[in-house]
Structures are given as C-alpha cells and as structure tokens.
Amino acid sequence: MKVYTHFFKINETEGFRWRTLLHFGNSWDCIGSIVMKEVLEGLSRYRFKELNWYEFSIDPTMRYVASLFAYKYGLDDPAQLSGVIQIFNLFYIKDADLTKAKQKAEKYGIPPLFNDALQMTQYDIDHLIAPVYLGFGSLAYSKEYGERAKLIFDAAIKLEGC
C-alpha cells in the first residue's frame, strides 16, 4: 500500500492533508471511498486543479481501512487489493486527539481550495465511489459537523442503492 495526499502547510508543525488516496497493486481504478472524522501518471486520474501529490507514510487507521476493504471484496489479505481507496473527512487536520483536532479545525478552517465547508463537502460527495464506508462516528451528531455528515450519508445511501 502507498499513501498519497495533497498537503497544505498551515505552520511549521501542522497542515491540511486533503484527499488522501490509498493505492494497492498496479491498478489506478477506484475501488471505494471512506469518509472519516480525515506513481504520478496514475495519480493524474485524480487531479484537482494543478495541485501536487505527496507520498505519506501509512498509519494504523489506513491499515484498518485496507483490512476492511479486503474483507468487503472477499480477500484474505489487504495486499491482494488492486486499485485506489479515496479517503475523505469532515475536516482535514490530522491529530490523534479528536478534541485537539476539532480545536485546530475551528482555528484553521478548511483547505484553501474552497470558499466554505459546504463547497468542500459537495466536492467530496461528487467524488464518492461505492462501496462507501462512513467512519465519522459521533461527529455526525455534533452541531459543527452534523449537517455535512448527513449530506454525505444521504449521498452514500443513494450511491449504494439502499
């Protein structure tokens, strides 16, 4: 598995990690999407404007995502996956501590590509590909993120044909 993302530096220690892609095998076909509480020729298929892609290290959550999709596709090992899983988030500041991450999101806002959070969310919705795993948990019930979580949930339901 390789991890690619667009990265926007906020300051010396923090930044937005937007539109993360998990790439497995040789295929660049999208095999699913996940919405969380977050080989360049192939990456060009996922282009947004003229933004650079950066390769990032794999974290434990990404390994879990790989296992989840391997299970969905009836595979014994995530290494058997072939394609791209897109990761979208309700906000794009990475911090293992959700309280701190929410504080940073309130302070820094959204990636500078969008005019507002609803425009960012609509972009993500427009690019969802089934199967879709929704992992935003209790944020779906929060004042700050509930409306956007519901929009994503409704889009996923339509996409999955449920």
N, C-alpha and C positions, 0 to 999 in steps of 0.2 A: 504494500500500500504506500502511495505517496500522497502528500497533502499540499495543495496549492491554495492560495488566497490572494485577494487584493488587500494591501495593508496601507493604512493612512496613519502616519505618526501624529500623535497629539502633543507629546512632550518627550523628554529623554527616556522615560520608562514605560509609557503607555501609548496605545494606539487602537484604531478600529481594525478589526480583522473581518472583512466583509466578503461574502460569497465564497465560502470555503468549499473546495472540491476534494473528495477522496477518490483517488484513481487506483484501480485494480487491473492488473494484467495489461493487455495491449489495446483493448477496445476503448474508444472515447464516447461510446453511446451512453446516454444517461440511463441508469437502471433504478433510479429512485431519488426521493428527496426526504429530507428530515428538517423539521423546524424545532429549534432548541431554545432554551432560556438564555445559541450562538454559532516535460516534453512539449514544448511551446507550440508546435504545429497543432497538436491535439487540443491544447488549451484555447486556440483561436476560435474554436467552435463555441466557446463560452465567453466570447468577447463582450465587454461592456465599454463602449467608447474606446479610448486608447490607453486603458489602464494596464500597468504592468502586473504580471503574476509573480508571486514569491513562493518558493518552496519552504514549508514549515515542518517542524518535527511532529510526530504522531503522539497524541496524548491518550490517556486511558479511555476517555469518552469516545474517541474515534475508533478505538479497538472494539468497544462495545457496539458501536454503530455497525462496524464491519460484521461482527458476530450476528447481530440482529438481522441484517440483510442476507447473510449466508443462510440463516435459518429460514427466512421467508422464501428463498429460492431453492430450498431443499438440498443445500450443500453441507458437507461435513466440516469444511474448513473455509474460513474467510479468504484464504489465499486462492481459492477456486473462483472467486468473484471475478468478473471481467466487465469493466465499464466504470462509470462515474456516479458517485452519490453526491448530490448537492446538499450543503448544509446552510440553512437559513436560520435567523434568530429574530427574537422580538427586539433585541438591541445587540450591538456588535462590539461591546467592550468585554474583553476576556478577563475574568477574575474568578477564581475558585470559590470565593466567598460571595454568595449572592447579594447579601446586604451591601457590601462594598461595591460590587458591580453595578447595582441599581443606583447607588450614590454617584458613581462615576458617570453613568449614563445620563443622570439628571444634570450633572455638571457639564458634560461634554456634548450631549445631544446625540446626533446621528452622523453617519459618514457624510462628508461634504458634497456628495453627489446628488443629494436630494433636498428639495425645498422643505419638506416636512415628513414626519414619521408615517403618515398615511400614504404618501407617494412612494416611500421606501417599501412599505408593506405591499402595496399594489404591484410593484415591480417583482417582489418575491412571489406573490400569488400567481402572476402571469407566467412565471418560470417553473412552477411546481410540476413535477412529473411523477406519476404513480409508479410504485407504491409510495405513500407518504406516511412517515412516522412523525407524530406530534409529541414532542418531549418538553413542552414548556410548563408542565405541572401547575403549581399554584399561581403562577403569573397570569394564567388565563382568568383568574378571578380578581385580579388586582385592578384598582382604579386606573393606574397608568397604562396597563397593557391589555386589559380585558377586551376592549373594542377590537383591537388589532388581532388578538388571538382568536376571537370569534370569526372575523373575516377569513382568516387562514383556515380555521376549522371548517367553515362552510364551503370554502373552495376545495379543500381536500375531500370532503364528502361527495361533492359533485364529480370530482375527478375520478374517484374510486368507484362511482356508480352505486353508492349505497343508498 
